[in-house]
Amino acid sequence: MKLVVAYVDPQRFEPIREVLLGLGFPSLSAMSAAGTVPEATVTTTYRGATTEQHSRTKSRIECVVGDEHASTVVDTIIKEGGDRTFAFVLAVESAHPVDTIKT
C-alpha cells in the first residue's frame, strides 16, 4: 500500500476530488495547510515598520491506495492541481480500517 500526499491550491481540491471519485477513489482526507514561498505574498506597514508574509494557503490531500493505483492518483492530482502542486508517495507498512478490526 501507498500513502499519496499532495499540496494543492484550495480551489483545486473539489475538481481533484470529483475526478478521483469518478476513477473509483472515494476516500480522501483533506486538511488546511500553508506553504512558504521566497516572494512575499502580503506586505504591510504598521507604525513605520514593514512586515512581509511568505505563506500561501494550501489544501493537503491524503489517500491510501494499493501499490498499483498510486501513479493514477498522483497523475490525476498533478494534472488537475494546476501550478504549485506538489505530491509525494510513502510506503504504508499496514493499515487498520475500523470496520475490519475485531474487538
Stockholm file with secondary structure:
# STOCKHOLM 1.0

chainA/1-103         MKLVVAYVDPQRFEPIREVLLGLGFPSLSAMSAAGTVPEATVTTTYRGATTEQHSRTKSRIECVVGDEHASTVVDTIIKEGGDRTFAFVLAVESAHPVDTIKT
#=GR chainA/1-103 SS CEEEEEEECGGGHHHHHHHHHHTTCCCCEEEEEEEECSSCSEEEEETTEEEEECEEEEEEEEEEECGGGHHHHHHHHHHHHCTTCEEEEEECSCCCCGGGCCC
#=GC SS_cons         CEEEEEEECGGGHHHHHHHHHHTTCCCCEEEEEEEECSSCSEEEEETTEEEEECEEEEEEEEEEECGGGHHHHHHHHHHHHCTTCEEEEEECSCCCCGGGCCC
//
